Amino acid sequence: MRSLGCLLALLSLGLAGAGQAPATEAPGTVNEVMIGIIDPNTNTVGYAAFLDPDAPSDSAAADQYAGWERVRSAAIAMAESASLLMMSGRLCSNGMPAPVDQEDWIAWSMELGEAGLAGYAAAKRESMDALLELGEQLTASCVSCHMRYVDVGGDPENRCMP
């Protein structure tokens, strides 16, 4: 019954917004997108390389989307988040515009998206080995971007400076 109530609420929100143009401004900062979308989903995909998603869990956080379905969904979120990082109007946590027009930012964002698609394919095959192989690609994308745009002199005010 709770699921039906949630579904009805979501449908009413969707209908209320029907006919409206999509947002042209990015509502969250790069950091908020990282914390809310990218980090938890890359963790889900990454952990699945080491911890069998189908293994029984006594976690209180278990929900109706578990196992490989959860990994597939997380991988799709990773793939989709590449577009979010390149969205016009996105700001960094220091208030500076995200460097969405920089070639390296675009390349690393696209690598994240490609890693998400590869993770999705691996999760569809339920292959922990394929997810393990994906780890290097994903790590390289993340580390390169963080070294250039995030971990600049240890000062958050220097983030996103091209």
N, C-alpha and C positions, 0 to 999 in steps of 0.2 A: 504494500500500500504506500509506503514511504517513497518508493521508486516512482509510482504513478504520480504522486504529488509533485515530486521534483520535475518529472517530465512535463506536467501541465504548466508548472511555473516557467520552465525554459521555453516552452512553446509560446506562452503569452508574451514573454520578453521578446522572442523572435518576431512575433506578429506586430508588436508595438513598434519595432524598428524597421518593419518592412517598408520599402520605398525610400529609405534614407540612404544617402550616399555613404560609402565607406569612409572611415576616418582618414584624413590626409596627414595628420600629425601623429607621430609615435607617442603613445601615452606614457610609456615607461622608459626609464633610463637604461643604458646598456647594462649597468649593474643589476637593476631589477629584473631584466630579461634573463641575465645569467643566473641569478639566485632563484628566480621563480620557475624558469622553464629549462634552461640549458643544463645547469648543474645537476638537478635531481634526475633528469632523463639520461644524461650521459653516465651518471652513476648506475642507474638501473641497467643500462646496456652493458657497461663495463663489468659490473658484478656478475652478470649472467655468464661471463666467460669463465668464472671460477666457482660460482655457486649455482647448481642446477636449478633453473627456475621451476621445475616440476617437483622438486623435493618438498616434502611436507614442511609446513612452517607453523610455528606456534606464536608468530608475531601478532601482536594486537592490532597492527596496521594492515593486516590482510583484509582484502575487500573482494568484491566480485570480479575484479580484473586482476588476475594473478597469473603466474606461470608465464608461458611463452607469449600469451596475449598481452600481458603487461610489457614485456620486452619489445614486442612489435610496436606497440603504441608509443613507447618511449623513443624508439628509433625514428618513428614518423615525426614526433615532436622535435627531435634533433634536426631532421631534414628540413622541416618547416621553419625552424628558428634561424636558419641561414638568411632567409628573406627578412626576418625581423631585425637582424643585425644591420642589414643594408637599407633599412627603411628611411626614407627622407624625413628629416626633422627629429631623428633620434638624438637624444642628448646623453652625455656621460654624467656620472654622479657628481662631477665638479661643475656642472652647468655648461661645459664646453660642448659644441656640436660633435657628435661622433664622426669619425673620419670616413664616412660612407663613400666618399669619392676617391679614396686612396686605393691604388691598385693592390697593395698588399692586404689591406683590410678586406677588400672584395674577394681576393684569392683565398684568404684564410676562412672567411665566412662560407665560401663555396665548398671548401674542403670539409668543413663541418657538415654541410648539407649532404655532400657525397658520402661521408662517413655514416650519416644517418640512414641513407638509402642502402648502403652496404650492410649496416646493422639490421635493417628491416629484412633484407634478403636472407641474412644469416638466421635471423629469428624465425622466418617462415620455414626454413629448413631445420629449425631447432638444433643448430650447430654451435655448441660451445667453442669448438676449435676455430670456426670462422670468426666468432666474436673475439677470440683471443688474438688472432691475426690482425684484426681491425684496430686493436689497441694502439699500435705504433702510429698508424695514420691519424687517428684521433688525437693522440698525445702531441704529435708534431704540429698539428694545426693549432691546438690550444696553447702550447708552450711558445710557439713563434709569435702569436698575437699578443700574449701576455708580456713577453719580453719587450716588445716594441711599444705597446699601448697601455699596459696596466702596471707592471712592476718597474716603473721608471723612477729610479732613485728612492724608492720607498715612500714617496710622497703622493697621496691621492690627488693632490692638486695638479700633478703632472700627467694624469691619465688622459688618454685620447689625443695627445698632442702629436700631430703628424710631423 
